[in-house]
Amino acid sequence: MAKIVVMGAGLGGMSAAYELRETLGKAHEVVLVGQGESFGFTPSNPWLAVGWRKQDDISVEIAKHVGKRGIRYDGSGVERIDAEANAIVTGKGERIDYDYLLISTGPKLAFEEVPGSGPDGGFTQSVCTTQHAAHAWQAYQAFLENPGPVVVGAAAGASCFGPAYEFAMIVDADLRKRKLRDRVPMTFVSSEPYVGHMGLGGVGDSRGLMEAELRQRHIKWIVNSKVTEVRDGEMTVVEHDGKGQPGEAHVLPFKFAMLLPAFKGVDAVAAVEGLCNPRGFVIVDKHQRSPKYPKIFSAGVCVAIPPVEATPVPTGAPKTGFMIESMVTTIVRNIQAELQGETPDYQGTWNAVCLADMGDTGAAFVALPQIPPRNVTWTKIGKWVHLAKIGFEKYFLYKMRHGTSEPIYEKYSLGLLGIERLKDVKRAS
């Protein structure tokens, strides 16, 4: 019997635990180690931050649901990985040996790289975690009592731009519903070289479409920029030229601000010698396996992926739900093959399929594969994307509560995108 430890209980880790259990059967032990007792559906956080969802709506009690599938759960986190001895040490001091370790922790949020940012002691909000989004909702309610300028965006080195665009446009839609939009100047700030870059070098006509959306919603933007400091009620944003040299500095006042940080690897993972790149992201081969530690696999945001292209201000490459599911399936099939004495040579596809909600409409970004040249690249905007995002939320939470390993992102994104280009998407995948 093999013991597989899954480190991280987010989108990737929960999916991995269920898929391992279903694929390998009860002959092997699956242990899930996360931080805290509940799973929060991260893509719904922008809705939570403006009161369109309650925390309980998008949360799942982990131990209760994974326990039904014979998966042991430890919510104390991982304090240390002893990769040489194939073991982890949990936050409560328990040492757990493993035959395979699947790391899917998500990122460490590097708020410290922008002084004054972040919800814990800083002056900006975040939608990176369910707890942060709940905190943002409290701040947003206070803001509604005395509205004023809003700044939304992403710091230098960020690799997840979709939620910043989503949140800016969801706030715009919410304020229009409340008849307060005319009292709120809005500015979008980003390290992207242009609006709609998304860390992907643009997708189809994403630049033109996203600029049009911001313009129509009266949201100003400052791109190719770094947020250098945040103070109580104001933010310093420095524009850069095409060579990355600093130029004009803007001091933006705000009554409410949400800034996505750059990501790093979590401490316990980054501390393992030879496992990660300098930012602490896990280095993997085409089979999602560590080249140095063959018993360690990794999936999700914690994986090292090079930027799609060099940009004047640093930007990272995003990892979407579609890609994370592919990584998880790759790992599970390779572990299964190895346990059966076969060659573990399964490879996933690093495709980017992102559905971004805009409050009353939405944008679909498709880049197959993520790194150019691509077989398929396009962006579409429509009400159907908004409805699709709601569908994703419901189906993924169903998946978490009922223990299915069904690839929700793949199934429903291919089906919904089929409205536009199903044959092209399937062929490229």
N, C-alpha and C positions, 0 to 999 in steps of 0.2 A: 504493500500500500504506500502510495506517495502522499506527502503533505505539501499542499500549495498554499502559500500565504499571499494574500492580496493586501497591499499596503495602500490605503486611501479608499474612502467610501463615498466618492462623488459619482459623477456620470460614468466615468470609465471603470472605477473600482466596483461599483454595484453591478454594472453590466457584466464585468468579468467574473465576479463571484457566481452569479446566476448561470452564466454560460459554461463555466468550469463544472459546476454541479450537474447541469443537464448533459453535457458532453461526456464527462468522465464517469458519471454514475456515482453510486454510493461506495464503490470500492476504494475511493481515494478521499482524503480529508481536505476540506477547504476551510481556511481560517481568514476572516476579514478583519483588518485592523484599521480603524478610522479615528477621527477626532470628534468626540461628541456623540450624542445618542440619536441624532436625526439627520436624514438626508434632505437637502433642499434642492429643488429644481432650479438651477442657476439661470437658465434662459428666462425665467419668469420674474427675476429680481427687479428689472425696470418697472414692471407693473406694481410690484409690492411697494416700491419706493414712492409711488404717487397714490397709493391707497386703492388701486384697482384689484388687488388681491390681498388676502390676509395671510399671515405666516403659516397658519395651519392648512390653508388651501394648497400650498405647494411643498409641504413637508411630509416626510414618511418616517415613522419610528423604525429604525434599522433592525435592532435585535429581534423585535417581534416578528418581522416579516422574513428576514433571512433565516431565522431559527426554524421556521416551518419547513425550510428546504434542507435542514441538516447542516447549515453553515454556522460555525461559531463566530460570534462577533465580540471584539474588544474595542471599546470606545476611548481608550486612554492614549491612543496615538503611539507612534514609534519614537523611542528615545535614541536608539542607536542601531545601526546595521553592522553585524560582524560578517562581512561578505566572505572572508577567508574560511570561516567556520560554518557558513550557511545557516546563520541564525539572526534573529532580531531581538531587541530588548524593548519591551513596551514601556509606555509612560508610567505604568504602575510597577515596573521592575521585573516583570515576568520575561524569562528567556524562552523564545519559541524557535525551535529548529525547523528548517524547511528543506524540502527537496527542490522546490522551485519558489522563487519570489517574483511576484508581479507588482511592479511599482506603478501606481496611478494616483499619485498624491495631489495632482494639481500644483499650482505655483505657491511660492512665498511672495507676498505683495510688498514690493519695494517702495513703500511710501517715503522712507527715509531719504530717498534720492532727490526728493523735492521738499525742501524745508517748509514746514507749515501745512503739508498736505496730509490727508487721511482723516478718518473719523475718530481715531483714538488719540486725542490730544492735538489734532490739527483742525483746519478750518474748512476742509472739503469733505464731501460725502463720497460714498462708493456704492456700486451695485455688484461687486465681485462675489460677495457671499450673502446668504439669506440674512444673517445677523446684521451685516452692513446695510442692506436694503431696508430692513426694519428700522434701523437707526435713522436712515435717510428719510423715511416716512415721518418720523417724529419731527425732524428738522423742517421738512416740507410743510407740515401742518402749521408750524410757527411762522414760516415764510408767508403762507397764505393770509395770515392775519395782517401782515405788513409787507406786501409784495414790492419788488424792486428788481434790479438787474440780476440776470442769471448767466452763469458761465458753465459750460459743459465741454468736456473734451478728454484727451488722452495725453499722458506725459511722454517725454522722449524715452525711447526704448520699449514703449508699449507694443504688444503684439495682438491685442484684441480690440479692434476699433468698432466692430459692429454694435456692441452695447452702448458706446458713446453716442453714435448716431441715433440708435433707438431711443435712448433716454432723452436726448434733445428734442426729438420730434414727439415723443409721448408727453413730455412736459408741455410742449406747444399745444398739443391737442387737448390736454387736460385743462390748461388755462383758458383756452377758447370755450370749453364747455362751462367753465365757471365764470365766464364774462370778465376775466381779469387779464387777458392777453395784452390789451392795449396799455397796461401799466407796467409791462415787463420787457425791457430790452434784453435780447438774448444774443450771446456770442458763443460760437463753437471754436475751440482751439485744439490743434493737433500737430503731432510731429510728422504726419504724412506730408509728402512733397506737394500734394494737391488733394482736393476734396474727392473722395471716392477711391483713393488708392487702396485702402483697406489692408495694407500690409501685403498685398497680392500683386502690386504693380498695376492696379486697375483690373477690372473685369468687364469686358465688353465696353459699353458706353457708360460705365459707372460714374465717370467724372461729370459728364454732361447731365446725367439724370440726377445725381445727388446735388450738384450745384443748383439745378432747377428747383429741387425740393426745398433746399435751404432758402433760396431766394424767395420762393412763393410763400414761405412761412415767416419771412422777415427775420431770419436768423443770419447775423453776420458771421464771417469766419476769418480765422488767422491760422494759416497752415505753414508747414516747413518751419516750425517754431518749437521753442523749448519753454516750458514753465520753469522759471528759475527760483521763484519763491512765492509762498502764499502767506498773507497776513490776515488778520481779522477784517474781513470786508473788502479785501483787494488782492489781486493776483498780478505778478509781473510776468509777462510773456514776451520773449525775445524772438523776433523773426530772423531767419538765416538766409543767406544767398545760396546759389546753386553749388558752391564749393563747401558749404557748411560753416561759413564765417558769420559771426553774429552781426546783425544789423539793427533795425529799429526796435526799440523796446516799448511795449505797451503796458500801462498800468490799468487793469480792468477792475472797476468796482463791482461788487456783487452782494446780494442779499442771500443767495443760495448758489452753491457750486458743487458740481460732481466731476471728479477727475479720476480717470482710470490710471493706475500706476504701471510702471514697468514690472515685469515678472522676474523672479529668480527661482532657483531650486530650493526646496525646503532644507533646513539645516541637516537633518539626519541623513538625507540622500547626498547632499553636496559634500558632506564630510568623508565619504567613502573614496579612498585614493584610487584614481584611475577610472572611476565610474562615470564622471560627469565632465562637461566642458567648464570653462572658467565662470560661467554664470550659474552653475549648479544644475544644469539640465542633463538628463541621462543620455549618454551616447549609445545608440543602438545600430545594429546592422539592418539589412533589408528584411530580416525575419523578426525584428523587434527585440533582439537579444543583445545583451551587453557583450562586446568583443572581449573584454577582460574577464568577466564573470559569467560563464555559460549557464549558470543556474538562475541568473537574473534577467527578467524581461521587463519592458516598460511600455506604457501606453498613455496617451493623452497630453495635456499641456506640459507635463514635466519632461517630455522627450525633447532632445536637442534637434531642432530643424533649422538649417541656415536661412537667413533672410532671402526672400525671392529675388531681391536686387539691392544693391547699395543705394542708400538714400542720404542726402545731405545731413539730415537729422536722423539718428538711428531709429529704425522701426523693425519689429520682429514679424515673424510669420505666424498667422493664426492657426489654431487647431480647432476645427469645427466638430460638431457631434457626429456628422457623417464619417469624418476621418477617424475619430476616436473609436467608433464602433468597428471600423475596418481593422484598426490596430489590435483591438481586443480579440476579434475573431482570429486574426493571424497568430496571436500568442497561444490561444486555446488550442488551435489545430496543431501547432508545432509541439506543444507539450503532449497532446494526445498521441501524435506520431511517435515521439521519442519514447513514451511509456509503452507503446506497442512494438518497439524495436524497429521502427521505420525511420527514414530520413526526414528530419524536420525542416522541410524546404518551402513551406507555405509563405507566400508574400501577399501583403495587403496592397491597397491602392490609397495613395495620399491625394485624394480628391477633396476639393473645397466646395461644399454646398451649404450656403448660409441663407436662412430666412430671417430678415430683420423687420421687426414690427415698427410701424410709424404711428401708432395710436389709432388712426382711422384708415390706414392703408399699409403697404409694406413693400419691401424690396427683396427679390431673390437674386443671389449672386452664385453663379456656377462657374467653377474653374477646374477643368478635368484634363490633365492633372493640375495640382496646385502650382507647381513650378513650371514656367514656360520652357519650350513651346507647348501649346495645349491643343488637344483634340476638340474641346468645346470651351467656349468662353462667352458668356453673355450675362446681362442683368435685365431683369424685368420688374416693373413696379405695378402693383394692382391691389385691389381689395382682397383678392383671393389669398395673397400672402399673409395678410392679417388673420384671416380665418384659418389658414394653414398653421400658423404659429400657435393658435389656440388649440388646434387639433393635436399638434405635437405635445403640448403640455399635458393634455388629458391622457393621451396614449402612453407617454413615458411614465407618468405617475401610476397609471394602471400597471405598467410593466413592473415597476418597483414594488407595488403592493401585492402583486400576484405571482411574482417570481418567474416570469417568462423571460427567456433569453432572446426572444424575437427581436431582430434588428430594426427597431422602430424608425430610426432616422433614415436608414436606407430604404425601407419599404415605403414609407409615406412621402419622403422627398422625391423618390423616383415616380411615384404615382401622381403626386401633385404637379411636379414639373412636367409630367406627361401632357399637361394641358398645353404646354408650349413646344417641347422638343423631346418627347420620350424616346424616340428611336435614336437620336443623337446621343442622349445621356447614357442609355443602355450600352450602345456600341462602344463608347469611350470608357465605360466602367469595366 
